[in-house]
Amino acid sequence: MTDANAILAREICERSERLEAHLIALRRDIHAHPELGFDTVRTAELVNQELLRLGLTPKTGVGRTGVMVDIIGAQPGKTLLLRADMDALPIHEQTGLPFSSQYPGKMHACGHDIHTATLLGVAAILPHYQARLHGTVRLIFQPAEETAESGAQAMIADGAADGIDYAITLHNKPELAAGEIALTRGASTASSDEFDIVIHGKSTHAARPHMGTDPIIAAANLISQLQTIVSRELDPANSAVLTIGHIHGGSTHNIISDSCLIQGTVRAKSPETRAAMEAAFRRICAGVALASNTRIEIHYQHGVPPLMNDDSLVSALEIILSHQFGKPIVAQPSLSFGAEDFSLFTERAPGCQIHIGSGAPGRDDHLHNSDYQPDERSLHAGTQALARLAIDLLSPTSH
């Protein structure tokens, strides 16, 4: 590492350390007051007031309840978008922590409180480096990442992605020790599509099955056939997930029902695999309908696309983050089939999701768990990571 890189790394680390207690207090305040979906009114106002305190000029009401602020460098250049999500989950908290949720049935079980506080830390650091920035850093605080109605889509509709050249977010990861940094090549998360199938048969008495058409038998065959798409039609290196989450048909013991409902989800790690899954799904439904003499009604809803990390950007971040943390940061493939609506930003500009370790010693935590207790040291690491990459990506001679 050059002297200049070492000096900058030390400066950012020291600034982040001085902020750490304040960021932890912000995080605990947000954690104690979780809000769902687009109802992130209190959280957004906390963010707005903190940005105003820092001397910035945020814009509120972006995507209904999102907050956005631009930190403009001394020289013109590219625009880098950094995002934190603000919403919580409909989970009843079981941690027993002093700052646990004050709202029954709501909890920050995915660590979005960590993300929001981290980006506020970045907002505090970056103004010290405006003189060296060529371009603009756009910080966005997004509602409704956890809901079917996407907060990213709503913010994009209100102009949050206009003119951006890069888009980067971070996510806490309890499988990594606190402070560890992980990058991913290729897809970071999967697409998320949902389907509702109604199989229409013909009702009759169970003792006279020949006088009707049984949709439950058709459903059993259909479920079995759908599971062969992944196991027999896809290259194992480009796999996907198809899960049936709900089935309902009939109302009593001795009647063959008129219909049967099947609901589920399809996840894929590339646009090509996503399209292949849907095509095979529709083909098999048509075949089972013909074979079983039923009518199959399909409602196939496209959710968010896969979050595709840009390889050239990932390569740049490997270097930048290695400079900041003084050790190699090497990207690895992702095994996650979770979904993330930040993919709507990475469809519009080269992007990346960074993972920040949040695993606490002696614990085996997982996201979306009522006892999730991330290590708050992840705030320090995440603040350093986002601040450093913003400075270097918009400083032409930094790396």
Secondary structure, 3 states (H helix, E strand, C coil): CCHHHHHHHHHHHHHHHHHHHHHHHHHHHHHHCCCECCCCHHHHHHHHHHHHHCCCCCEEEECCCEEEEEEECCEEEEEEEEEEECCEECCCCCCCCCCCCCCCCCECCCCHHHHHHHHHHHHHHHHHHHHHCEEEEEEEEECCCCCCCCHHHHHHHCCCCCCCCEEEEEEEEEEEECCCEECECEEEECCCEEEEEEEECECEECCCHHHCECHHHHHHHHHHHHCHHHHHHCCHHHCEEEEEEEEEECCCCCEECCEEEEEEEEEECCHHHHHHHHHHHHHHHHHHHHHHCCEEEEEEECCCCCEEECHHHHHHHHHHHHHHHCCCCCCECCCCCCCCCCHHHHCCCCEEEEEEEEECCCCCCCCCCCCCCCCCCHHHHHHHHHHHHHHHHCCCCCC
